């Protein structure tokens, strides 16, 4: 079930028998979690089998997405867009039709210590500014890590994107 979140909300799974709670879209629902309020944190969940996206934030500032397993969630696994001060850390994404982690039109974003594999793209930063992508393990994707600017989006530029200390291996999978 999609969950719409307001400002200053934390959605935190509690492990039982060593397993995180599962949000399963059963390949019938569109999005696992959609948040538009600032001050949003989501952590310790296994999100799988959605048709569109796993976790999406839209114009939300001060966002933390951590300790998530995101599996087969359609277009994007973890997808903050139009936000500022975003942290995406310690997640695993796989089996995503486009990007495991997609940073879209964001400012001041850290993407660190994530594992992304068996996706079309492991990690993307698009039309974003002041992004740090570091210490990630990105493998068996069609593309590993991408940073680019698309002219047709509302924000027309990218800048100060630092990609460092990542292990990028065995990509170019078709």
Chimera marker file (.cmm) of the C-alpha trace (Angstrom):
<marker_set name="trace">
<marker id="1" x="0.000" y="0.000" z="0.000" r="1" g="1" b="0" radius="0.5"/>
<marker id="2" x="1.344" y="3.452" z="-0.833" r="1" g="1" b="0" radius="0.5"/>
<marker id="3" x="1.991" y="5.651" z="2.178" r="1" g="1" b="0" radius="0.5"/>
<marker id="4" x="1.821" y="9.444" z="1.918" r="1" g="1" b="0" radius="0.5"/>
<marker id="5" x="3.922" y="11.161" z="4.566" r="1" g="1" b="0" radius="0.5"/>
<marker id="6" x="3.678" y="14.705" z="5.982" r="1" g="1" b="0" radius="0.5"/>
<marker id="7" x="6.548" y="16.739" z="7.454" r="1" g="1" b="0" radius="0.5"/>
<marker id="8" x="8.838" y="15.433" z="10.209" r="1" g="1" b="0" radius="0.5"/>
<marker id="9" x="7.896" y="11.764" z="10.005" r="1" g="1" b="0" radius="0.5"/>
<marker id="10" x="10.109" y="8.721" z="10.549" r="1" g="1" b="0" radius="0.5"/>
<marker id="11" x="9.058" y="5.394" z="9.087" r="1" g="1" b="0" radius="0.5"/>
<marker id="12" x="11.284" y="2.765" z="10.725" r="1" g="1" b="0" radius="0.5"/>
<marker id="13" x="10.876" y="-0.987" z="10.458" r="1" g="1" b="0" radius="0.5"/>
<marker id="14" x="11.476" y="-3.179" z="13.498" r="1" g="1" b="0" radius="0.5"/>
<marker id="15" x="13.286" y="-6.433" z="12.774" r="1" g="1" b="0" radius="0.5"/>
<marker id="16" x="11.701" y="-9.671" z="13.928" r="1" g="1" b="0" radius="0.5"/>
<marker id="17" x="13.751" y="-12.868" z="13.906" r="1" g="1" b="0" radius="0.5"/>
<marker id="18" x="16.518" y="-10.913" z="12.177" r="1" g="1" b="0" radius="0.5"/>
<marker id="19" x="14.302" y="-9.831" z="9.255" r="1" g="1" b="0" radius="0.5"/>
<marker id="20" x="13.046" y="-6.402" z="8.347" r="1" g="1" b="0" radius="0.5"/>
<marker id="21" x="9.356" y="-5.804" z="7.633" r="1" g="1" b="0" radius="0.5"/>
<marker id="22" x="8.385" y="-6.268" z="3.981" r="1" g="1" b="0" radius="0.5"/>
<marker id="23" x="6.260" y="-3.933" z="1.878" r="1" g="1" b="0" radius="0.5"/>
<marker id="24" x="5.222" y="-6.134" z="-1.069" r="1" g="1" b="0" radius="0.5"/>
<marker id="25" x="3.349" y="-4.563" z="-3.968" r="1" g="1" b="0" radius="0.5"/>
<marker id="26" x="2.769" y="-8.045" z="-5.421" r="1" g="1" b="0" radius="0.5"/>
<marker id="27" x="3.569" y="-6.579" z="-8.871" r="1" g="1" b="0" radius="0.5"/>
<marker id="28" x="0.129" y="-4.929" z="-8.807" r="1" g="1" b="0" radius="0.5"/>
<marker id="29" x="0.654" y="-1.647" z="-6.904" r="1" g="1" b="0" radius="0.5"/>
<marker id="30" x="2.505" y="1.359" z="-8.341" r="1" g="1" b="0" radius="0.5"/>
<marker id="31" x="4.651" y="2.813" z="-5.536" r="1" g="1" b="0" radius="0.5"/>
<marker id="32" x="5.877" y="1.498" z="-2.201" r="1" g="1" b="0" radius="0.5"/>
<marker id="33" x="6.295" y="4.842" z="-0.419" r="1" g="1" b="0" radius="0.5"/>
<marker id="34" x="5.719" y="8.384" z="-1.663" r="1" g="1" b="0" radius="0.5"/>
<marker id="35" x="6.662" y="11.286" z="0.615" r="1" g="1" b="0" radius="0.5"/>
<marker id="36" x="6.342" y="14.990" z="-0.038" r="1" g="1" b="0" radius="0.5"/>
<marker id="37" x="6.883" y="16.397" z="3.444" r="1" g="1" b="0" radius="0.5"/>
<marker id="38" x="10.278" y="17.613" z="4.627" r="1" g="1" b="0" radius="0.5"/>
<marker id="39" x="12.072" y="16.024" z="7.538" r="1" g="1" b="0" radius="0.5"/>
<marker id="40" x="11.282" y="12.533" z="6.270" r="1" g="1" b="0" radius="0.5"/>
<marker id="41" x="13.280" y="9.457" z="7.316" r="1" g="1" b="0" radius="0.5"/>
<marker id="42" x="12.650" y="5.911" z="6.113" r="1" g="1" b="0" radius="0.5"/>
<marker id="43" x="14.785" y="2.995" z="7.262" r="1" g="1" b="0" radius="0.5"/>
<marker id="44" x="14.983" y="-0.735" z="7.910" r="1" g="1" b="0" radius="0.5"/>
<marker id="45" x="12.396" y="-1.929" z="5.395" r="1" g="1" b="0" radius="0.5"/>
<marker id="46" x="12.402" y="-4.446" z="2.549" r="1" g="1" b="0" radius="0.5"/>
<marker id="47" x="10.402" y="-2.953" z="-0.318" r="1" g="1" b="0" radius="0.5"/>
<marker id="48" x="9.671" y="-5.192" z="-3.294" r="1" g="1" b="0" radius="0.5"/>
<marker id="49" x="7.515" y="-5.925" z="-6.325" r="1" g="1" b="0" radius="0.5"/>
<marker id="50" x="6.085" y="-2.504" z="-7.185" r="1" g="1" b="0" radius="0.5"/>
<marker id="51" x="5.321" y="-1.426" z="-10.750" r="1" g="1" b="0" radius="0.5"/>
<marker id="52" x="6.686" y="2.142" z="-10.569" r="1" g="1" b="0" radius="0.5"/>
<marker id="53" x="9.051" y="3.002" z="-7.676" r="1" g="1" b="0" radius="0.5"/>
<marker id="54" x="10.173" y="1.728" z="-4.296" r="1" g="1" b="0" radius="0.5"/>
<marker id="55" x="10.653" y="4.941" z="-2.289" r="1" g="1" b="0" radius="0.5"/>
<marker id="56" x="10.002" y="8.357" z="-3.828" r="1" g="1" b="0" radius="0.5"/>
<marker id="57" x="10.265" y="11.796" z="-2.272" r="1" g="1" b="0" radius="0.5"/>
<marker id="58" x="8.968" y="14.826" z="-4.121" r="1" g="1" b="0" radius="0.5"/>
<marker id="59" x="10.183" y="18.329" z="-3.211" r="1" g="1" b="0" radius="0.5"/>
<marker id="60" x="11.044" y="17.185" z="0.315" r="1" g="1" b="0" radius="0.5"/>
<marker id="61" x="14.044" y="18.638" z="2.159" r="1" g="1" b="0" radius="0.5"/>
<marker id="62" x="16.067" y="17.012" z="4.950" r="1" g="1" b="0" radius="0.5"/>
<marker id="63" x="15.396" y="13.453" z="3.804" r="1" g="1" b="0" radius="0.5"/>
<marker id="64" x="17.165" y="10.287" z="5.005" r="1" g="1" b="0" radius="0.5"/>
<marker id="65" x="16.743" y="6.932" z="3.241" r="1" g="1" b="0" radius="0.5"/>
<marker id="66" x="18.856" y="4.255" z="4.916" r="1" g="1" b="0" radius="0.5"/>
<marker id="67" x="19.086" y="0.541" z="5.603" r="1" g="1" b="0" radius="0.5"/>
<marker id="68" x="16.571" y="-0.356" z="2.900" r="1" g="1" b="0" radius="0.5"/>
<marker id="69" x="16.419" y="-3.408" z="0.676" r="1" g="1" b="0" radius="0.5"/>
<marker id="70" x="14.683" y="-2.391" z="-2.536" r="1" g="1" b="0" radius="0.5"/>
<marker id="71" x="13.928" y="-5.213" z="-4.952" r="1" g="1" b="0" radius="0.5"/>
<marker id="72" x="12.138" y="-5.269" z="-8.320" r="1" g="1" b="0" radius="0.5"/>
<marker id="73" x="10.335" y="-1.971" z="-7.938" r="1" g="1" b="0" radius="0.5"/>
<marker id="74" x="9.817" y="-1.020" z="-11.558" r="1" g="1" b="0" radius="0.5"/>
<marker id="75" x="11.348" y="2.235" z="-12.787" r="1" g="1" b="0" radius="0.5"/>
<marker id="76" x="13.336" y="3.465" z="-9.779" r="1" g="1" b="0" radius="0.5"/>
<marker id="77" x="14.301" y="1.845" z="-6.509" r="1" g="1" b="0" radius="0.5"/>
<marker id="78" x="15.176" y="4.890" z="-4.390" r="1" g="1" b="0" radius="0.5"/>
<marker id="79" x="14.100" y="8.154" z="-6.023" r="1" g="1" b="0" radius="0.5"/>
<marker id="80" x="14.433" y="11.523" z="-4.282" r="1" g="1" b="0" radius="0.5"/>
<marker id="81" x="13.465" y="14.354" z="-6.585" r="1" g="1" b="0" radius="0.5"/>
<marker id="82" x="13.490" y="18.142" z="-6.219" r="1" g="1" b="0" radius="0.5"/>
<marker id="83" x="14.815" y="17.932" z="-2.655" r="1" g="1" b="0" radius="0.5"/>
<marker id="84" x="17.601" y="19.510" z="-0.636" r="1" g="1" b="0" radius="0.5"/>
<marker id="85" x="19.779" y="17.957" z="2.048" r="1" g="1" b="0" radius="0.5"/>
<marker id="86" x="19.143" y="14.331" z="1.110" r="1" g="1" b="0" radius="0.5"/>
<marker id="87" x="21.052" y="11.323" z="2.493" r="1" g="1" b="0" radius="0.5"/>
<marker id="88" x="20.830" y="7.916" z="0.788" r="1" g="1" b="0" radius="0.5"/>
<marker id="89" x="23.026" y="5.457" z="2.677" r="1" g="1" b="0" radius="0.5"/>
<marker id="90" x="23.547" y="1.786" z="3.501" r="1" g="1" b="0" radius="0.5"/>
<marker id="91" x="20.874" y="0.498" z="1.090" r="1" g="1" b="0" radius="0.5"/>
<marker id="92" x="20.731" y="-2.446" z="-1.299" r="1" g="1" b="0" radius="0.5"/>
<marker id="93" x="18.863" y="-2.113" z="-4.605" r="1" g="1" b="0" radius="0.5"/>
<marker id="94" x="18.491" y="-4.797" z="-7.267" r="1" g="1" b="0" radius="0.5"/>
<marker id="95" x="16.300" y="-5.871" z="-10.150" r="1" g="1" b="0" radius="0.5"/>
<marker id="96" x="15.195" y="-2.319" z="-11.004" r="1" g="1" b="0" radius="0.5"/>
<marker id="97" x="14.073" y="-1.538" z="-14.587" r="1" g="1" b="0" radius="0.5"/>
<marker id="98" x="15.894" y="1.825" z="-14.652" r="1" g="1" b="0" radius="0.5"/>
<marker id="99" x="18.024" y="3.117" z="-11.749" r="1" g="1" b="0" radius="0.5"/>
<marker id="100" x="18.554" y="1.437" z="-8.397" r="1" g="1" b="0" radius="0.5"/>
<marker id="101" x="19.210" y="4.900" z="-6.918" r="1" g="1" b="0" radius="0.5"/>
<marker id="102" x="18.132" y="7.957" z="-8.890" r="1" g="1" b="0" radius="0.5"/>
<marker id="103" x="18.900" y="11.469" z="-7.648" r="1" g="1" b="0" radius="0.5"/>
<marker id="104" x="16.736" y="13.834" z="-9.688" r="1" g="1" b="0" radius="0.5"/>
<marker id="105" x="17.012" y="17.626" z="-9.564" r="1" g="1" b="0" radius="0.5"/>
<marker id="106" x="18.266" y="17.597" z="-5.957" r="1" g="1" b="0" radius="0.5"/>
<marker id="107" x="20.726" y="19.823" z="-4.086" r="1" g="1" b="0" radius="0.5"/>
<marker id="108" x="23.144" y="18.840" z="-1.326" r="1" g="1" b="0" radius="0.5"/>
<marker id="109" x="22.792" y="15.067" z="-1.553" r="1" g="1" b="0" radius="0.5"/>
<marker id="110" x="25.050" y="12.325" z="-0.152" r="1" g="1" b="0" radius="0.5"/>
<marker id="111" x="24.836" y="8.836" z="-1.657" r="1" g="1" b="0" radius="0.5"/>
<marker id="112" x="27.127" y="6.561" z="0.331" r="1" g="1" b="0" radius="0.5"/>
<marker id="113" x="27.789" y="2.937" z="1.241" r="1" g="1" b="0" radius="0.5"/>
<marker id="114" x="25.033" y="1.541" z="-0.977" r="1" g="1" b="0" radius="0.5"/>
<marker id="115" x="25.042" y="-1.660" z="-3.004" r="1" g="1" b="0" radius="0.5"/>
<marker id="116" x="23.337" y="-1.567" z="-6.411" r="1" g="1" b="0" radius="0.5"/>
<marker id="117" x="23.285" y="-4.560" z="-8.755" r="1" g="1" b="0" radius="0.5"/>
<marker id="118" x="21.217" y="-6.178" z="-11.509" r="1" g="1" b="0" radius="0.5"/>
<marker id="119" x="19.645" y="-2.819" z="-12.436" r="1" g="1" b="0" radius="0.5"/>
<marker id="120" x="19.753" y="-0.939" z="-15.724" r="1" g="1" b="0" radius="0.5"/>
<marker id="121" x="21.718" y="1.828" z="-13.944" r="1" g="1" b="0" radius="0.5"/>
<marker id="122" x="23.228" y="1.423" z="-10.511" r="1" g="1" b="0" radius="0.5"/>
<marker id="123" x="23.244" y="5.079" z="-9.429" r="1" g="1" b="0" radius="0.5"/>
<marker id="124" x="22.209" y="8.190" z="-11.391" r="1" g="1" b="0" radius="0.5"/>
<marker id="125" x="22.499" y="11.877" z="-10.559" r="1" g="1" b="0" radius="0.5"/>
<marker id="126" x="20.533" y="13.931" z="-13.033" r="1" g="1" b="0" radius="0.5"/>
<marker id="127" x="20.175" y="17.710" z="-13.183" r="1" g="1" b="0" radius="0.5"/>
<marker id="128" x="21.413" y="17.933" z="-9.588" r="1" g="1" b="0" radius="0.5"/>
<marker id="129" x="23.900" y="20.107" z="-7.704" r="1" g="1" b="0" radius="0.5"/>
<marker id="130" x="26.311" y="19.449" z="-4.834" r="1" g="1" b="0" radius="0.5"/>
<marker id="131" x="26.053" y="15.660" z="-4.900" r="1" g="1" b="0" radius="0.5"/>
<marker id="132" x="28.569" y="13.318" z="-3.285" r="1" g="1" b="0" radius="0.5"/>
<marker id="133" x="28.528" y="9.694" z="-4.465" r="1" g="1" b="0" radius="0.5"/>
<marker id="134" x="31.095" y="7.724" z="-2.467" r="1" g="1" b="0" radius="0.5"/>
<marker id="135" x="31.946" y="4.320" z="-1.042" r="1" g="1" b="0" radius="0.5"/>
<marker id="136" x="29.251" y="2.487" z="-3.007" r="1" g="1" b="0" radius="0.5"/>
<marker id="137" x="29.486" y="-0.983" z="-4.551" r="1" g="1" b="0" radius="0.5"/>
<marker id="138" x="27.893" y="-0.951" z="-7.992" r="1" g="1" b="0" radius="0.5"/>
<marker id="139" x="28.031" y="-4.108" z="-10.125" r="1" g="1" b="0" radius="0.5"/>
<marker id="140" x="26.220" y="-6.220" z="-12.748" r="1" g="1" b="0" radius="0.5"/>
<marker id="141" x="24.192" y="-3.270" z="-14.047" r="1" g="1" b="0" radius="0.5"/>
<marker id="142" x="23.935" y="-2.080" z="-17.632" r="1" g="1" b="0" radius="0.5"/>
<marker id="143" x="25.650" y="1.138" z="-16.424" r="1" g="1" b="0" radius="0.5"/>
<marker id="144" x="27.390" y="1.690" z="-13.109" r="1" g="1" b="0" radius="0.5"/>
<marker id="145" x="27.246" y="5.345" z="-12.028" r="1" g="1" b="0" radius="0.5"/>
<marker id="146" x="25.929" y="8.139" z="-14.240" r="1" g="1" b="0" radius="0.5"/>
<marker id="147" x="25.915" y="11.920" z="-13.812" r="1" g="1" b="0" radius="0.5"/>
<marker id="148" x="24.331" y="14.023" z="-16.531" r="1" g="1" b="0" radius="0.5"/>
<marker id="149" x="22.075" y="16.915" z="-17.492" r="1" g="1" b="0" radius="0.5"/>
<marker id="150" x="18.928" y="16.548" z="-19.572" r="1" g="1" b="0" radius="0.5"/>
<marker id="151" x="17.668" y="19.744" z="-21.222" r="1" g="1" b="0" radius="0.5"/>
<marker id="152" x="13.938" y="18.972" z="-21.072" r="1" g="1" b="0" radius="0.5"/>
<marker id="153" x="13.694" y="18.895" z="-17.259" r="1" g="1" b="0" radius="0.5"/>
<marker id="154" x="12.560" y="21.899" z="-15.153" r="1" g="1" b="0" radius="0.5"/>
<marker id="155" x="16.054" y="22.310" z="-13.650" r="1" g="1" b="0" radius="0.5"/>
<marker id="156" x="18.375" y="22.791" z="-16.605" r="1" g="1" b="0" radius="0.5"/>
<marker id="157" x="21.828" y="22.264" z="-15.086" r="1" g="1" b="0" radius="0.5"/>
<marker id="158" x="24.057" y="20.011" z="-13.004" r="1" g="1" b="0" radius="0.5"/>
<marker id="159" x="27.122" y="20.932" z="-11.008" r="1" g="1" b="0" radius="0.5"/>
<marker id="160" x="29.585" y="19.960" z="-8.306" r="1" g="1" b="0" radius="0.5"/>
<marker id="161" x="28.918" y="16.229" z="-8.520" r="1" g="1" b="0" radius="0.5"/>
<marker id="162" x="31.723" y="14.287" z="-6.866" r="1" g="1" b="0" radius="0.5"/>
<marker id="163" x="32.048" y="10.562" z="-7.575" r="1" g="1" b="0" radius="0.5"/>
<marker id="164" x="34.842" y="8.995" z="-5.529" r="1" g="1" b="0" radius="0.5"/>
<marker id="165" x="36.009" y="5.846" z="-3.768" r="1" g="1" b="0" radius="0.5"/>
<marker id="166" x="33.333" y="3.611" z="-5.300" r="1" g="1" b="0" radius="0.5"/>
<marker id="167" x="33.829" y="0.011" z="-6.385" r="1" g="1" b="0" radius="0.5"/>
<marker id="168" x="32.309" y="-0.181" z="-9.867" r="1" g="1" b="0" radius="0.5"/>
<marker id="169" x="32.709" y="-3.631" z="-11.428" r="1" g="1" b="0" radius="0.5"/>
<marker id="170" x="31.279" y="-5.949" z="-14.066" r="1" g="1" b="0" radius="0.5"/>
<marker id="171" x="28.749" y="-3.527" z="-15.500" r="1" g="1" b="0" radius="0.5"/>
<marker id="172" x="27.856" y="-3.220" z="-19.194" r="1" g="1" b="0" radius="0.5"/>
<marker id="173" x="25.421" y="-6.085" z="-18.725" r="1" g="1" b="0" radius="0.5"/>
<marker id="174" x="22.728" y="-6.224" z="-21.381" r="1" g="1" b="0" radius="0.5"/>
<link id1="1" id2="2" r="1" g="1" b="0" radius="0.2"/>
<link id1="2" id2="3" r="1" g="1" b="0" radius="0.2"/>
<link id1="3" id2="4" r="1" g="1" b="0" radius="0.2"/>
<link id1="4" id2="5" r="1" g="1" b="0" radius="0.2"/>
<link id1="5" id2="6" r="1" g="1" b="0" radius="0.2"/>
<link id1="6" id2="7" r="1" g="1" b="0" radius="0.2"/>
<link id1="7" id2="8" r="1" g="1" b="0" radius="0.2"/>
<link id1="8" id2="9" r="1" g="1" b="0" radius="0.2"/>
<link id1="9" id2="10" r="1" g="1" b="0" radius="0.2"/>
<link id1="10" id2="11" r="1" g="1" b="0" radius="0.2"/>
<link id1="11" id2="12" r="1" g="1" b="0" radius="0.2"/>
<link id1="12" id2="13" r="1" g="1" b="0" radius="0.2"/>
<link id1="13" id2="14" r="1" g="1" b="0" radius="0.2"/>
<link id1="14" id2="15" r="1" g="1" b="0" radius="0.2"/>
<link id1="15" id2="16" r="1" g="1" b="0" radius="0.2"/>
<link id1="16" id2="17" r="1" g="1" b="0" radius="0.2"/>
<link id1="17" id2="18" r="1" g="1" b="0" radius="0.2"/>
<link id1="18" id2="19" r="1" g="1" b="0" radius="0.2"/>
<link id1="19" id2="20" r="1" g="1" b="0" radius="0.2"/>
<link id1="20" id2="21" r="1" g="1" b="0" radius="0.2"/>
<link id1="21" id2="22" r="1" g="1" b="0" radius="0.2"/>
<link id1="22" id2="23" r="1" g="1" b="0" radius="0.2"/>
<link id1="23" id2="24" r="1" g="1" b="0" radius="0.2"/>
<link id1="24" id2="25" r="1" g="1" b="0" radius="0.2"/>
<link id1="25" id2="26" r="1" g="1" b="0" radius="0.2"/>
<link id1="26" id2="27" r="1" g="1" b="0" radius="0.2"/>
<link id1="27" id2="28" r="1" g="1" b="0" radius="0.2"/>
<link id1="28" id2="29" r="1" g="1" b="0" radius="0.2"/>
<link id1="29" id2="30" r="1" g="1" b="0" radius="0.2"/>
<link id1="30" id2="31" r="1" g="1" b="0" radius="0.2"/>
<link id1="31" id2="32" r="1" g="1" b="0" radius="0.2"/>
<link id1="32" id2="33" r="1" g="1" b="0" radius="0.2"/>
<link id1="33" id2="34" r="1" g="1" b="0" radius="0.2"/>
<link id1="34" id2="35" r="1" g="1" b="0" radius="0.2"/>
<link id1="35" id2="36" r="1" g="1" b="0" radius="0.2"/>
<link id1="36" id2="37" r="1" g="1" b="0" radius="0.2"/>
<link id1="37" id2="38" r="1" g="1" b="0" radius="0.2"/>
<link id1="38" id2="39" r="1" g="1" b="0" radius="0.2"/>
<link id1="39" id2="40" r="1" g="1" b="0" radius="0.2"/>
<link id1="40" id2="41" r="1" g="1" b="0" radius="0.2"/>
<link id1="41" id2="42" r="1" g="1" b="0" radius="0.2"/>
<link id1="42" id2="43" r="1" g="1" b="0" radius="0.2"/>
<link id1="43" id2="44" r="1" g="1" b="0" radius="0.2"/>
<link id1="44" id2="45" r="1" g="1" b="0" radius="0.2"/>
<link id1="45" id2="46" r="1" g="1" b="0" radius="0.2"/>
<link id1="46" id2="47" r="1" g="1" b="0" radius="0.2"/>
<link id1="47" id2="48" r="1" g="1" b="0" radius="0.2"/>
<link id1="48" id2="49" r="1" g="1" b="0" radius="0.2"/>
<link id1="49" id2="50" r="1" g="1" b="0" radius="0.2"/>
<link id1="50" id2="51" r="1" g="1" b="0" radius="0.2"/>
<link id1="51" id2="52" r="1" g="1" b="0" radius="0.2"/>
<link id1="52" id2="53" r="1" g="1" b="0" radius="0.2"/>
<link id1="53" id2="54" r="1" g="1" b="0" radius="0.2"/>
<link id1="54" id2="55" r="1" g="1" b="0" radius="0.2"/>
<link id1="55" id2="56" r="1" g="1" b="0" radius="0.2"/>
<link id1="56" id2="57" r="1" g="1" b="0" radius="0.2"/>
<link id1="57" id2="58" r="1" g="1" b="0" radius="0.2"/>
<link id1="58" id2="59" r="1" g="1" b="0" radius="0.2"/>
<link id1="59" id2="60" r="1" g="1" b="0" radius="0.2"/>
<link id1="60" id2="61" r="1" g="1" b="0" radius="0.2"/>
<link id1="61" id2="62" r="1" g="1" b="0" radius="0.2"/>
<link id1="62" id2="63" r="1" g="1" b="0" radius="0.2"/>
<link id1="63" id2="64" r="1" g="1" b="0" radius="0.2"/>
<link id1="64" id2="65" r="1" g="1" b="0" radius="0.2"/>
<link id1="65" id2="66" r="1" g="1" b="0" radius="0.2"/>
<link id1="66" id2="67" r="1" g="1" b="0" radius="0.2"/>
<link id1="67" id2="68" r="1" g="1" b="0" radius="0.2"/>
<link id1="68" id2="69" r="1" g="1" b="0" radius="0.2"/>
<link id1="69" id2="70" r="1" g="1" b="0" radius="0.2"/>
<link id1="70" id2="71" r="1" g="1" b="0" radius="0.2"/>
<link id1="71" id2="72" r="1" g="1" b="0" radius="0.2"/>
<link id1="72" id2="73" r="1" g="1" b="0" radius="0.2"/>
<link id1="73" id2="74" r="1" g="1" b="0" radius="0.2"/>
<link id1="74" id2="75" r="1" g="1" b="0" radius="0.2"/>
<link id1="75" id2="76" r="1" g="1" b="0" radius="0.2"/>
<link id1="76" id2="77" r="1" g="1" b="0" radius="0.2"/>
<link id1="77" id2="78" r="1" g="1" b="0" radius="0.2"/>
<link id1="78" id2="79" r="1" g="1" b="0" radius="0.2"/>
<link id1="79" id2="80" r="1" g="1" b="0" radius="0.2"/>
<link id1="80" id2="81" r="1" g="1" b="0" radius="0.2"/>
<link id1="81" id2="82" r="1" g="1" b="0" radius="0.2"/>
<link id1="82" id2="83" r="1" g="1" b="0" radius="0.2"/>
<link id1="83" id2="84" r="1" g="1" b="0" radius="0.2"/>
<link id1="84" id2="85" r="1" g="1" b="0" radius="0.2"/>
<link id1="85" id2="86" r="1" g="1" b="0" radius="0.2"/>
<link id1="86" id2="87" r="1" g="1" b="0" radius="0.2"/>
<link id1="87" id2="88" r="1" g="1" b="0" radius="0.2"/>
<link id1="88" id2="89" r="1" g="1" b="0" radius="0.2"/>
<link id1="89" id2="90" r="1" g="1" b="0" radius="0.2"/>
<link id1="90" id2="91" r="1" g="1" b="0" radius="0.2"/>
<link id1="91" id2="92" r="1" g="1" b="0" radius="0.2"/>
<link id1="92" id2="93" r="1" g="1" b="0" radius="0.2"/>
<link id1="93" id2="94" r="1" g="1" b="0" radius="0.2"/>
<link id1="94" id2="95" r="1" g="1" b="0" radius="0.2"/>
<link id1="95" id2="96" r="1" g="1" b="0" radius="0.2"/>
<link id1="96" id2="97" r="1" g="1" b="0" radius="0.2"/>
<link id1="97" id2="98" r="1" g="1" b="0" radius="0.2"/>
<link id1="98" id2="99" r="1" g="1" b="0" radius="0.2"/>
<link id1="99" id2="100" r="1" g="1" b="0" radius="0.2"/>
<link id1="100" id2="101" r="1" g="1" b="0" radius="0.2"/>
<link id1="101" id2="102" r="1" g="1" b="0" radius="0.2"/>
<link id1="102" id2="103" r="1" g="1" b="0" radius="0.2"/>
<link id1="103" id2="104" r="1" g="1" b="0" radius="0.2"/>
<link id1="104" id2="105" r="1" g="1" b="0" radius="0.2"/>
<link id1="105" id2="106" r="1" g="1" b="0" radius="0.2"/>
<link id1="106" id2="107" r="1" g="1" b="0" radius="0.2"/>
<link id1="107" id2="108" r="1" g="1" b="0" radius="0.2"/>
<link id1="108" id2="109" r="1" g="1" b="0" radius="0.2"/>
<link id1="109" id2="110" r="1" g="1" b="0" radius="0.2"/>
<link id1="110" id2="111" r="1" g="1" b="0" radius="0.2"/>
<link id1="111" id2="112" r="1" g="1" b="0" radius="0.2"/>
<link id1="112" id2="113" r="1" g="1" b="0" radius="0.2"/>
<link id1="113" id2="114" r="1" g="1" b="0" radius="0.2"/>
<link id1="114" id2="115" r="1" g="1" b="0" radius="0.2"/>
<link id1="115" id2="116" r="1" g="1" b="0" radius="0.2"/>
<link id1="116" id2="117" r="1" g="1" b="0" radius="0.2"/>
<link id1="117" id2="118" r="1" g="1" b="0" radius="0.2"/>
<link id1="118" id2="119" r="1" g="1" b="0" radius="0.2"/>
<link id1="119" id2="120" r="1" g="1" b="0" radius="0.2"/>
<link id1="120" id2="121" r="1" g="1" b="0" radius="0.2"/>
<link id1="121" id2="122" r="1" g="1" b="0" radius="0.2"/>
<link id1="122" id2="123" r="1" g="1" b="0" radius="0.2"/>
<link id1="123" id2="124" r="1" g="1" b="0" radius="0.2"/>
<link id1="124" id2="125" r="1" g="1" b="0" radius="0.2"/>
<link id1="125" id2="126" r="1" g="1" b="0" radius="0.2"/>
<link id1="126" id2="127" r="1" g="1" b="0" radius="0.2"/>
<link id1="127" id2="128" r="1" g="1" b="0" radius="0.2"/>
<link id1="128" id2="129" r="1" g="1" b="0" radius="0.2"/>
<link id1="129" id2="130" r="1" g="1" b="0" radius="0.2"/>
<link id1="130" id2="131" r="1" g="1" b="0" radius="0.2"/>
<link id1="131" id2="132" r="1" g="1" b="0" radius="0.2"/>
<link id1="132" id2="133" r="1" g="1" b="0" radius="0.2"/>
<link id1="133" id2="134" r="1" g="1" b="0" radius="0.2"/>
<link id1="134" id2="135" r="1" g="1" b="0" radius="0.2"/>
<link id1="135" id2="136" r="1" g="1" b="0" radius="0.2"/>
<link id1="136" id2="137" r="1" g="1" b="0" radius="0.2"/>
<link id1="137" id2="138" r="1" g="1" b="0" radius="0.2"/>
<link id1="138" id2="139" r="1" g="1" b="0" radius="0.2"/>
<link id1="139" id2="140" r="1" g="1" b="0" radius="0.2"/>
<link id1="140" id2="141" r="1" g="1" b="0" radius="0.2"/>
<link id1="141" id2="142" r="1" g="1" b="0" radius="0.2"/>
<link id1="142" id2="143" r="1" g="1" b="0" radius="0.2"/>
<link id1="143" id2="144" r="1" g="1" b="0" radius="0.2"/>
<link id1="144" id2="145" r="1" g="1" b="0" radius="0.2"/>
<link id1="145" id2="146" r="1" g="1" b="0" radius="0.2"/>
<link id1="146" id2="147" r="1" g="1" b="0" radius="0.2"/>
<link id1="147" id2="148" r="1" g="1" b="0" radius="0.2"/>
<link id1="148" id2="149" r="1" g="1" b="0" radius="0.2"/>
<link id1="149" id2="150" r="1" g="1" b="0" radius="0.2"/>
<link id1="150" id2="151" r="1" g="1" b="0" radius="0.2"/>
<link id1="151" id2="152" r="1" g="1" b="0" radius="0.2"/>
<link id1="152" id2="153" r="1" g="1" b="0" radius="0.2"/>
<link id1="153" id2="154" r="1" g="1" b="0" radius="0.2"/>
<link id1="154" id2="155" r="1" g="1" b="0" radius="0.2"/>
<link id1="155" id2="156" r="1" g="1" b="0" radius="0.2"/>
<link id1="156" id2="157" r="1" g="1" b="0" radius="0.2"/>
<link id1="157" id2="158" r="1" g="1" b="0" radius="0.2"/>
<link id1="158" id2="159" r="1" g="1" b="0" radius="0.2"/>
<link id1="159" id2="160" r="1" g="1" b="0" radius="0.2"/>
<link id1="160" id2="161" r="1" g="1" b="0" radius="0.2"/>
<link id1="161" id2="162" r="1" g="1" b="0" radius="0.2"/>
<link id1="162" id2="163" r="1" g="1" b="0" radius="0.2"/>
<link id1="163" id2="164" r="1" g="1" b="0" radius="0.2"/>
<link id1="164" id2="165" r="1" g="1" b="0" radius="0.2"/>
<link id1="165" id2="166" r="1" g="1" b="0" radius="0.2"/>
<link id1="166" id2="167" r="1" g="1" b="0" radius="0.2"/>
<link id1="167" id2="168" r="1" g="1" b="0" radius="0.2"/>
<link id1="168" id2="169" r="1" g="1" b="0" radius="0.2"/>
<link id1="169" id2="170" r="1" g="1" b="0" radius="0.2"/>
<link id1="170" id2="171" r="1" g="1" b="0" radius="0.2"/>
<link id1="171" id2="172" r="1" g="1" b="0" radius="0.2"/>
<link id1="172" id2="173" r="1" g="1" b="0" radius="0.2"/>
<link id1="173" id2="174" r="1" g="1" b="0" radius="0.2"/>
</marker_set>
